[in-house]
Amino acid sequence: MAAPSPDKSSDLLLDIFDFFSERWVLFAISSLMGGPRNFNDLGRDCGGASGKVLIQKLEKMERLGIVERSVLSVIPPRTRYTLQPAGLALRPTIEALDHWARTHLPAPLNWEVNQSEQAVDESRSPIQLLQQKWVLRIVHALLKTGGSGYNKLSRLVGVNVTTLGHRLREMEEAAIISKTVVKVQPLQYWYELTASGAALKEVINAVEVWVDDYQKARPGSTPPADS
């Protein structure tokens, strides 16, 4: 079977970046790395995810062939989720992300719920930022270019300048990127990855390997569109 064209592979990579950036997706995959999980147990592992949202994410992962859903013949019936080979193949990505978090975050990552059973607030955590759309695309673009001006980066990422500006400010606050002013008229901004941001190359590389293997196994497949 002929290999996919570079353009199609590139498009799939960007689509996968977007899919993995959806909140709870990597949380669920990480939980399932420990073995099959019932829906309720999985929900507790992804503390803070509503049942409706978690079902939507799991349905997408089913269609991608990452997880398999089965209904246990018990009373009341229980739904169990198991990683498929494509899901198990994401272990290097999860491990690379975990290593990055443990090495570069100022404090250990806490994905648990607190005593009041409310989700821990990670809104200011860089790991939470990685689950924001466009962040992995931005990191990927800056790894390829070594640095970029604002307008060029907008074109590379495929996002409007307003949204890009908001995301870049968040990434700068998280010390993932740095910004310098180029003294030309008019003044321009130049963005580069910090040492912490550049270390995400291991995560990006792991995703690229997974996408390549995934496309060979399921040619033409693309992630489901957002609901």
N, C-alpha and C positions, 0 to 999 in steps of 0.2 A: 504494500500500500504506500502510495506516495506520501512523503512528509508534508506537513502543512506549510503553507507559504509563510515567510518571515512576518508579513503584515498580520496575518491571522494569528500567529503565535503571539505577536506583540499585543494585539487587541485582547486576546484571552488573558495575558498576563495582567494587563491593566484592569480587566473585569474582575479577575481574582483578587487583586489588591483591594478593589472596592468591596467585594463580598466579604473578605476577611476583616475589613474595617468596620463592618456592621457590628453593633454592640451585641455581645453575648455569643457570637459565633465561635471565636477562639476559646472563650470560657467553656462552652459546651464540648468542643473537640478535646480540650485539655482534660476535662472530667472523664470523657469516654475513653481516654487513653488508659485509664485504670481498669477498664472492663465494662461490660454491658451495664446500663443504668435504667431503672424505672423512671418514668416521667417525673414523678414527685421528687425522687432523689436527685435527679438532674436539675430540677428547679431549685432545690436547696443549694446545690453546688454553684449554681449561677445566681446566688442571692441578689435579689433586686429585680429579676426579670419577671414580668407578668406572665401568667400562663398563656395568654393569647399571643404575646410577642414571641415567647419561646417556641410555641407550636409553629409559628410562621418561619422561624429560623430553621427549625428541624425539618420542616417540609422542603425548604430549599436544599438543605443538605441531602435529603433523600433523593431529590431530583438530580442532584449532582453525582449521586452514587457514593457519597462520603459516609452516610449512615444507612442502616436498615432498621425499619420499624416492624415490630411483631407484637401481636396481642396475645397475652398469656391467658390460658383457659382456666381462670380462677374466678371466684366471686368475692368482691366485684372484679370485673376484668381489669387487667393492668397492661399498660403499654410499655414495652421495653425497647431501648435503642442500643444498637451495636455498631461499632465502626466497621466499615467495609475496607477492603484492601486500599482503596484510594484514601480513606480516612486514616488508616494506620500509617500510610506513607507520609503523613503530615508530621510524624514524630520529630524529624530533624528540624522542621520549622518551629514547632512548639519548644523544643529544647534550645534552639538558637535564641528565641524570644525570651525564654526564661533566663538563659545565661546573660543576655544583654541587660535584663531588668535587675538581676542580682549584682551585676558588675557596675552598672551606671546609675541606678536609682539611688537617691540619698538614704532610703530606708527600704527594708524588705517589702516586697509586694504582698498585700493582704487582700485575698479575694473572698474572705469569709464574711459572715454577717455578724453584727455585734449582739450583745446580750438582749437588746430589745427587738431582735429579729428584723432590724432594718438594715438595708444595704449600706456598707461602708461607703462614705463619700470619697470617691477618687477623682472628683472633677478637676483637681489641680495636679493630678499625677501624670507624668509623661506616658506611663503605660496606658492610661485612659485616653490620652491624646492620640495614640496610635490607632485607636478604634474610631477616630474621626475621619470622615471621607476626605480624600485628597492627600492625607499625610504620607501614606506609603508611596503614592505617585510622586510626591514632591521629593522624598528621599531618593527614590529610584532615579529621578531626573538629575538631581544634584550629584549622585554617585557617577552618572554617565558623563556629565559635563565638567565636574570638578568645581563648579560654581556658575552662577548665572545672574544676569540682570533680571529685573522684575518682569518686563514685558515678554522677554524670551521664555522665562519660566512659566508664565501664564499660558503661552502657546504649547510648550512641551507637556504641561500637565493636562491641558484641555479644560481649564476652568476660568471663569470670568475674573477680572482683576479685583473686584470687590471681595468676592469669596476668598480668593487667594491671599489678599492682604490680611484678612481676619485670621486665616489659618497660619500664615507666616508669623504673625505676632504671637500666637499661642506657642508655636514651635520655638520661637526665640526665647520666650519666657521659660520654656522647658529645657533650655540650653541644648537643643538638638541642632539648631542652626545659629549662625552669626550673621549680622548685617553690617555692612560698611557703606559709607557714602562716597560715591565717585564724584570727584570735583570737576564736573563738566557743567555746561549750561544747556538745558536745565539740569539740576542735580539729579543723579540717579542712584539707585540702591543696588548693591551687589550682595548676593546671598551665597553662603558656603555652609557645609556641614561642619559642626564642631567634632571634636574627637568622639564624643558620645554619639552624635548622629552618624558619623562615618562607621562606627562599630555596628550599626544596623545592617551593614553590608552582608553579614552572615545570615541575617533573617531574609533579606532580599534574595540572596543566592539560593537559600533553601527553597523559597517559593518558586524561583525560576526553574529549579530542578524538578520540583513537583509538577509544575505546569507542563513542562516538556514531557514527562512520563505520562501525565494525565491525558494529554492530547494524543499521544501515541496509542493509548489504550482506548480512548473514546474520541476519535476524530470528529471534529465538527461540534463538539459539545461546548456550551457556554453557560455561565452561571444564570440562574433565574433572575429576571428583573425584579426590582423592588416592588413589594405589594403596595 
